[in-house]
């Protein structure tokens, strides 16, 4: 008899557990009998209508990191990638999160690697990217990989070395003789410049968050370890690797969310939060051992005598002493923007944490001594008027380069007196090391290759809970003052550098450079153009806004404010943005040193096409060389004043015409300042419904041992009800309950509708708060009303005691 009852009890507990699982799958049968319950041969009292068990709640999202406190301000987490979870917990190999990252391949800085798309789950023996054990590794390898062949073809006989003509019109060719066409293993190149090159000696990994994770301002934190960290303490690592974690302006790539993404480097701005020139660990070559550095690059109005390094003002200003002593503008007169930092030594064997704290005034960079701990920055940058690139959203890049300018510590600059001062046995000839971008790479790949990786534990992006100021739209966005933007030209008043204005300076025989500057008067920020060589035609120097789509049979108004350092006639035109470059409207405007509004007659477009707004600053006789011009308030819009979306400086929110400037990913929302922000800590905190605060029928409130109260003596037919409960958006409910026996059930009712039945399958050991347990269930309802627990009769009488419900 004892054995039989024990067996029945065991079956009852196991059956209840099984019932809970079946209930989660939608089973609506009554639970199997437990102890003291009537079996099939013993009819019991009449049972209430069958209500399905509440589904078990899916695992809740991990609680968000608490806000970081910096200078008395809370910063909440907006986005993170922890690459599989906490470091070192044995997580298996996995792929990169494609919602966050995209791989890219390009050829820059004389680097010697090709960037591939090979990840460790599907390339176990030749990967360059691996998420494993709670970290991301970007691994460099010694291998030749041909990622692009520029030989065009119409048939395979046109291709050299047995290549095959692909349907793209280019030859696929096994130049490195590895038996495969390497193109499919190479990361994509989707840019317009810096294309990848063939005959690279190494492979590696590079990822970017462009078009996936882009933010304006905030606090970026990451933890990383340098290549060859597993070498013995004190060992000099091989030279040639150049890992970096850095940022570029989000207006430099693909159009998304209504933003103008057509600007070019360095006008988009670059912040190298972490750069590591590993060859500088070799004290025989670099006694100062400043291997770790930080850098910033932007386009700033040059000082008198500075020439344009490239057409279109491709002349960056680093203005910092690392890595190569900055440039001529690091003389204290930099117009308000200045970077101050030096390289320094690190222990490359250890993990280090970087912090990048950025707002509308500038940014600071921290290493290990972090701002939330009251740390001191190792570098500072003030944005000022001449570096407006850093008032726009940016995205992240993680890469592990091989060779190149800094991988070989600026090989094209190094001086020497003997060959001993040169890397990797290069000769000293004429006071210069005969180094190249590849000779400094001296890795013993057979024994050290597995250590040639940049490791990243996590990357996190926080934003200040109080938000950031949003620059107001310029008056010229709203030509008729009705409160709606009607200008086809975005950022017409140059309030922010979030446009292609600064790069769109075109030359046909002329030369010069451009920037956005604070003019100082009522116009504020304007476009400044210096004409170094005005050429032979008026169009030899062109300022252009393009492409702009204009619609057939539509009439447009247009104008622009101009001034010049010397009196002159400036042709202003609306021209097709492609051959045959047909001019559809034109005006010759007389301009001098006082601002002039060049208001042209309205024009009507006959053919829908793409056009450009062109301002010509060249000359027929070259007489306007070494002059300056200023441009502001460019306007082009329909005479009917149709609304034009304006997303200047915004990644989300209203575009001014009833549309959106972009949507935020799940878990974030659009802040008032036009950026996606994390939910507040208060909004993430579960809404707690204390049982003793409910309206009770039958049950009673008792004090518990912790000085609080719980509801006990909850029996069949009793109810615990909370009024004014808003279930909109609630997906998880956790009941804090307990009982000396199992099988207790209570129906969950909302506004007189039975939702499901909550089951406590097993005994918790008692009725007091010390014995309570959490029962998480999923709930699907919306609206505001009365939420109740209604007791289902139990053979023991009391069902369970209730402390609270948590709604999340």
C-alpha positions, 0 to 999 in steps of 0.5 A: 500500500505504501509502495502503491501510494508512493508510485502514484505520487511519483507519477502525479509529479512527473505527469504534472511536469509533462502536463505543463509542457503539453500545456505550453504546446496548446494542450487543453485537456484536464491535467492527470490526477495527482495525489488526493485527486479522484481517479477515473473510477472515482467521479469528483465534483463538477469541473469548471470549463476547460481553459488552456494552460498559459504558455511558458514564457520564452526566455526573457531578453537579458537585462540591459546594462545599467546606465553609465554615469559620466560627468554626472550624466547617465548614458544608456546602451543603444547597441552592442555586439558581444560576439557570442557572450562573455569572453572565455565561456567556450562558445562554439564557432559562429558567423558574424551578425549580418544585421550589424556588419558587412565585409568589404575589400579595397586597396588603400595605404599600400597595404599587402592584404586582400580582405576575404569573406571566409568565416570559420564555420564554413572555412574551418582551415582558412578563415579570416573571421571567427566568432568563437569563445566570446570573441571576434578574431580577424586573422591575417594569413600568408597567401596570395589571393587575386580579388580583381582582374581589370582585363576586359573581354568579349570572349575567353580567347581575349584573356591572358594565362588561360583566363575565362571571360565571365558574363560581367565582361571581365576575365576570371583568371587564376593569376596566383596559380592556386587552382581556383578563381579567388573572386568568390572568396574575396569580400565585395568592393562597392566603392568608387575609389580605392579598388582592390588590387591583384597580387596581394601577398596576404589575406585578412579581415575587415568589417564595417557597420555602414548602413547597419549601425550608424549613430551621431555622438555618444560613448563607444567602448570596446575591449581588444587584444593585439596580434601575437599576444600569446608570445612569451612576456618580453618577446618582441613581436614580428613587424608588419601588422596594422590592426585598427578600430575606427570610424568614418562619416556615414555620409560617405557610402550608400544612400539610405533613409533619405540621407545624402551619402555621397560625400568623399574622404576626408570630407566625411571625417575619420577618427582612428580610435585605436591604431597599432603599428606593431613593428614599433614594439621593436626597440632596436628600430623604434626606441620610443616604442610608441606603438599604440596611437590615435588619429583624426582626419578632416578637411579644414580651410587651409592657411595662406600658401597651402596648396590642394594636395588633390583635385577637389580639396583632398587635403586632410588635416591630421594635426596630431603628432602620431604617427608622423608628426602631424602637418603644417597646421599643427602650429596653434592656429587651426581655427578652433579645431585641434587634435592633441595626442601622442603615441604610447606603449602598451602591453600587447599581451593583455586585453585593453579597453578603449572609450570614445566619448563624443558630443557636439563640442568634440571628443575624448579617447580613453584607454583602460582608465575609463570615463565612467570611473573618473578616468583621464583621457589620453587624447582630446579633440575640439570640433570648432568651426573647421571640422563640422564632419564630426557633427554627423553620424558615423559608423565603425570599422574593424580591420587587421591590415598587413604591411602598408604605410603604418604597418611598416611605420611610414616606410616612405618617410624613414631616414637612416645612417646605417642599415641596422636602423632599417626594418627586416634587413633593408639597406640604408642608401642615401640616408633612406631605408630601402623599405617597402610596404611588404619588406617589413612583414617578418612573421614566421607564419609556420610558427606564429601565423595562428597568433596573427589576429586582432581579437575583440571581446565586445563593442558597445555604443551608449548615448546620453539620456538627456540627448544632444542638440539638433541644429535647426534647418536653415531658412532656405529650406523653406522658401515660402515660409509656410513651415514646410521644406520645399528646397530640392537642395539639402542643407542649403545653408551649410548648417551641418556638414551632412551633404556633398557640397564640400566635395562637389568642386569640379575642374576642367583645366582649373584648380583650387579647393573648398570647405565649409567655414563660419563666415562670421556674419549673418550668413554663418556657415557657408561654402568657401572656394579658393580658386588657385587656377581659374583655367581658360573657360568659365566652367574650368572651376565648377561648384555643383550640386547634383544629381537633382531629378526635375520633372517634365512640364514643371516650373521651378524657381532658383537662386543663390547668394554669392560674394567674391574677393574680387568683382566678377561675373559668375555664370549660374546654370541648370544643366543636364547631369550627363551628356550632352550637358544641355543648359536649360536655364542660365544667369550671369550674376554680377558679384563683389565683396558684398553678398548678392542674391542671384535670383534667376527667372523661373524655368520650365523643364521639358524632359524628366531627367537628372540635372545639376545646379552649377556655379562657374568660377573659372575665366576665359583669360585666367584672370581670376586665379588666386581669388576666393568665392563664398556661396550660401542659401542655394535654392531650387524648388517648384513654383508650386512649393511642393514639400521636400523631405529634409533629413539633414543631420537626422537618422530617424524621425519626421522628414518635414513632409509626413515621411520619415528620415529612417527607422530604428532597429528593434529595442531602440526608439527615435529621440527628439534629436533625430537619432535612435536611442535606447529605452530608458531604464524606467521603461525597461523595469517590470511593472509590478502588481502587488497582491496585497494591493489588489481587490480580494474575494475570499483570499486574505492578506498576511504579513510575511517574514520580510516585513511585507505582505502576501496573499494567502488562503487563496482557494477555488472560486476566490479572486485577486484583481487589479484594476486599471492595468495596461497590457499593451506591449506586455509579452511576459508575466511572472507570478511569484507564488508558492505552496506546500503541494503542487498542481495549483491552478488559477485562471488568468482573466482580463476584462471578463475574458479567460486568457489561460490557466496558470499552473504551479506544477510542483510544491515549493516547500511552503506558503511563506515568502521564503518558499515562493518561486517564479512562474513565467508565462507568455501573455497576449492581450492589449488595452487597459482594464481589470486583470484577475487570478481566479482560483481553480478548486484544489483537493487540498483547498488552498491553491498557492499564496501570491506575492505579486505579478511582474509585467514586462 
